[in-house]
Amino acid sequence: MKIRIKFEKDGVMRYIGHLDIMRYFQKAIRRAEIDIKYSTGFSPHQIMSFAAPLGVGHISFGEYFDIEVNSHNGKQDMMERLNAAMVPGICITNVVELPDNAGNAMATVAAARYKVEVKNPEDLKIDFIGLTGAFLGQDEILVTKQTKKQELTIDIKPYIFEWIPYENGVEMFVDASSSNNVKPALAMESFCKFAGVEVDPIVFQIIRIDTYLNNGTNENPDFKPLDYVGKDF
């Protein structure tokens, strides 16, 4: 049986990187005595797949990973076991059973919603509300991405689905797929440059509100949270 687990990450745990979070959950699942499946072969490992990695220092209310289990005692028992094995800063908020044909968590990620706010308003004075119309009205919104092999300048405008400003930051709904992933820090860097301000990214607190799959088509997208495809058990 395939299981999708949703969790929140906050507090000191937001400073733990993705690989260490994976190792943490491997140990937590053993402590919780979840009957997880293991791969076969010389070096068996837990069958586990995480969705889009979260940047170090970011808060999230919508993180997901998939596991396969041999048996269980129901959703409520699994959530209680997992949360009893969690440390402060990690909380399991949902567990669903996936259909057999469901893609894994990482492969199905299509979009993410973020809130990006200035930690200390005295550190940055930008008219987020007043500048948004002109910022989004540009023909292109260019950012520079550093890959393993080269620097790429790309236009992220087609991949910004929503941009909602408020006094101290913005809420953005952006592409988070493997091919067109828009990092909120880069989007905010572009906005600040448009505003004529050079900023250190550390002034922002980035919060991932949720992570989404596309339940529609590329032409007519229908974005739903990653646990939408699952059911209670």
Secondary structure as a PSIPRED ss2 file (coil, helix, strand):
# PSIPRED VFORMAT (PSIPRED V4.0)

   1 M C   1.000  0.000  0.000
   2 K E   0.000  0.000  1.000
   3 I E   0.000  0.000  1.000
   4 R E   0.000  0.000  1.000
   5 I E   0.000  0.000  1.000
   6 K E   0.000  0.000  1.000
   7 F E   0.000  0.000  1.000
   8 E E   0.000  0.000  1.000
   9 K E   0.000  0.000  1.000
  10 D C   1.000  0.000  0.000
  11 G H   0.000  1.000  0.000
  12 V H   0.000  1.000  0.000
  13 M H   0.000  1.000  0.000
  14 R H   0.000  1.000  0.000
  15 Y H   0.000  1.000  0.000
  16 I C   1.000  0.000  0.000
  17 G C   1.000  0.000  0.000
  18 H H   0.000  1.000  0.000
  19 L H   0.000  1.000  0.000
  20 D H   0.000  1.000  0.000
  21 I H   0.000  1.000  0.000
  22 M H   0.000  1.000  0.000
  23 R H   0.000  1.000  0.000
  24 Y H   0.000  1.000  0.000
  25 F H   0.000  1.000  0.000
  26 Q H   0.000  1.000  0.000
  27 K H   0.000  1.000  0.000
  28 A H   0.000  1.000  0.000
  29 I H   0.000  1.000  0.000
  30 R H   0.000  1.000  0.000
  31 R H   0.000  1.000  0.000
  32 A C   1.000  0.000  0.000
  33 E C   1.000  0.000  0.000
  34 I C   1.000  0.000  0.000
  35 D C   1.000  0.000  0.000
  36 I E   0.000  0.000  1.000
  37 K C   1.000  0.000  0.000
  38 Y E   0.000  0.000  1.000
  39 S C   1.000  0.000  0.000
  40 T C   1.000  0.000  0.000
  41 G C   1.000  0.000  0.000
  42 F C   1.000  0.000  0.000
  43 S C   1.000  0.000  0.000
  44 P C   1.000  0.000  0.000
  45 H C   1.000  0.000  0.000
  46 Q E   0.000  0.000  1.000
  47 I C   1.000  0.000  0.000
  48 M E   0.000  0.000  1.000
  49 S E   0.000  0.000  1.000
  50 F E   0.000  0.000  1.000
  51 A C   1.000  0.000  0.000
  52 A C   1.000  0.000  0.000
  53 P C   1.000  0.000  0.000
  54 L C   1.000  0.000  0.000
  55 G C   1.000  0.000  0.000
  56 V C   1.000  0.000  0.000
  57 G C   1.000  0.000  0.000
  58 H C   1.000  0.000  0.000
  59 I E   0.000  0.000  1.000
  60 S E   0.000  0.000  1.000
  61 F E   0.000  0.000  1.000
  62 G E   0.000  0.000  1.000
  63 E E   0.000  0.000  1.000
  64 Y E   0.000  0.000  1.000
  65 F E   0.000  0.000  1.000
  66 D E   0.000  0.000  1.000
  67 I E   0.000  0.000  1.000
  68 E E   0.000  0.000  1.000
  69 V E   0.000  0.000  1.000
  70 N C   1.000  0.000  0.000
  71 S C   1.000  0.000  0.000
  72 H C   1.000  0.000  0.000
  73 N C   1.000  0.000  0.000
  74 G C   1.000  0.000  0.000
  75 K H   0.000  1.000  0.000
  76 Q H   0.000  1.000  0.000
  77 D H   0.000  1.000  0.000
  78 M H   0.000  1.000  0.000
  79 M H   0.000  1.000  0.000
  80 E H   0.000  1.000  0.000
  81 R H   0.000  1.000  0.000
  82 L H   0.000  1.000  0.000
  83 N H   0.000  1.000  0.000
  84 A H   0.000  1.000  0.000
  85 A C   1.000  0.000  0.000
  86 M C   1.000  0.000  0.000
  87 V C   1.000  0.000  0.000
  88 P C   1.000  0.000  0.000
  89 G C   1.000  0.000  0.000
  90 I E   0.000  0.000  1.000
  91 C E   0.000  0.000  1.000
  92 I E   0.000  0.000  1.000
  93 T E   0.000  0.000  1.000
  94 N E   0.000  0.000  1.000
  95 V E   0.000  0.000  1.000
  96 V E   0.000  0.000  1.000
  97 E E   0.000  0.000  1.000
  98 L E   0.000  0.000  1.000
  99 P C   1.000  0.000  0.000
 100 D C   1.000  0.000  0.000
 101 N C   1.000  0.000  0.000
 102 A C   1.000  0.000  0.000
 103 G C   1.000  0.000  0.000
 104 N C   1.000  0.000  0.000
 105 A H   0.000  1.000  0.000
 106 M H   0.000  1.000  0.000
 107 A H   0.000  1.000  0.000
 108 T H   0.000  1.000  0.000
 109 V C   1.000  0.000  0.000
 110 A C   1.000  0.000  0.000
 111 A E   0.000  0.000  1.000
 112 A E   0.000  0.000  1.000
 113 R E   0.000  0.000  1.000
 114 Y E   0.000  0.000  1.000
 115 K E   0.000  0.000  1.000
 116 V E   0.000  0.000  1.000
 117 E E   0.000  0.000  1.000
 118 V E   0.000  0.000  1.000
 119 K C   1.000  0.000  0.000
 120 N C   1.000  0.000  0.000
 121 P H   0.000  1.000  0.000
 122 E H   0.000  1.000  0.000
 123 D H   0.000  1.000  0.000
 124 L C   1.000  0.000  0.000
 125 K C   1.000  0.000  0.000
 126 I C   1.000  0.000  0.000
 127 D C   1.000  0.000  0.000
 128 F H   0.000  1.000  0.000
 129 I H   0.000  1.000  0.000
 130 G H   0.000  1.000  0.000
 131 L H   0.000  1.000  0.000
 132 T H   0.000  1.000  0.000
 133 G H   0.000  1.000  0.000
 134 A H   0.000  1.000  0.000
 135 F H   0.000  1.000  0.000
 136 L H   0.000  1.000  0.000
 137 G C   1.000  0.000  0.000
 138 Q C   1.000  0.000  0.000
 139 D C   1.000  0.000  0.000
 140 E C   1.000  0.000  0.000
 141 I C   1.000  0.000  0.000
 142 L E   0.000  0.000  1.000
 143 V E   0.000  0.000  1.000
 144 T E   0.000  0.000  1.000
 145 K E   0.000  0.000  1.000
 146 Q E   0.000  0.000  1.000
 147 T C   1.000  0.000  0.000
 148 K C   1.000  0.000  0.000
 149 K C   1.000  0.000  0.000
 150 Q C   1.000  0.000  0.000
 151 E E   0.000  0.000  1.000
 152 L E   0.000  0.000  1.000
 153 T E   0.000  0.000  1.000
 154 I E   0.000  0.000  1.000
 155 D E   0.000  0.000  1.000
 156 I C   1.000  0.000  0.000
 157 K H   0.000  1.000  0.000
 158 P H   0.000  1.000  0.000
 159 Y H   0.000  1.000  0.000
 160 I E   0.000  0.000  1.000
 161 F E   0.000  0.000  1.000
 162 E E   0.000  0.000  1.000
 163 W E   0.000  0.000  1.000
 164 I E   0.000  0.000  1.000
 165 P E   0.000  0.000  1.000
 166 Y E   0.000  0.000  1.000
 167 E C   1.000  0.000  0.000
 168 N C   1.000  0.000  0.000
 169 G E   0.000  0.000  1.000
 170 V E   0.000  0.000  1.000
 171 E E   0.000  0.000  1.000
 172 M E   0.000  0.000  1.000
 173 F E   0.000  0.000  1.000
 174 V E   0.000  0.000  1.000
 175 D E   0.000  0.000  1.000
 176 A C   1.000  0.000  0.000
 177 S C   1.000  0.000  0.000
 178 S C   1.000  0.000  0.000
 179 S C   1.000  0.000  0.000
 180 N C   1.000  0.000  0.000
 181 N C   1.000  0.000  0.000
 182 V C   1.000  0.000  0.000
 183 K C   1.000  0.000  0.000
 184 P H   0.000  1.000  0.000
 185 A H   0.000  1.000  0.000
 186 L H   0.000  1.000  0.000
 187 A H   0.000  1.000  0.000
 188 M H   0.000  1.000  0.000
 189 E H   0.000  1.000  0.000
 190 S H   0.000  1.000  0.000
 191 F H   0.000  1.000  0.000
 192 C H   0.000  1.000  0.000
 193 K H   0.000  1.000  0.000
 194 F H   0.000  1.000  0.000
 195 A C   1.000  0.000  0.000
 196 G C   1.000  0.000  0.000
 197 V C   1.000  0.000  0.000
 198 E C   1.000  0.000  0.000
 199 V C   1.000  0.000  0.000
 200 D C   1.000  0.000  0.000
 201 P H   0.000  1.000  0.000
 202 I H   0.000  1.000  0.000
 203 V H   0.000  1.000  0.000
 204 F E   0.000  0.000  1.000
 205 Q E   0.000  0.000  1.000
 206 I E   0.000  0.000  1.000
 207 I E   0.000  0.000  1.000
 208 R E   0.000  0.000  1.000
 209 I E   0.000  0.000  1.000
 210 D E   0.000  0.000  1.000
 211 T E   0.000  0.000  1.000
 212 Y E   0.000  0.000  1.000
 213 L E   0.000  0.000  1.000
 214 N E   0.000  0.000  1.000
 215 N C   1.000  0.000  0.000
 216 G C   1.000  0.000  0.000
 217 T C   1.000  0.000  0.000
 218 N C   1.000  0.000  0.000
 219 E C   1.000  0.000  0.000
 220 N C   1.000  0.000  0.000
 221 P C   1.000  0.000  0.000
 222 D C   1.000  0.000  0.000
 223 F E   0.000  0.000  1.000
 224 K E   0.000  0.000  1.000
 225 P E   0.000  0.000  1.000
 226 L H   0.000  1.000  0.000
 227 D H   0.000  1.000  0.000
 228 Y H   0.000  1.000  0.000
 229 V H   0.000  1.000  0.000
 230 G C   1.000  0.000  0.000
 231 K E   0.000  0.000  1.000
 232 D C   1.000  0.000  0.000
 233 F C   1.000  0.000  0.000
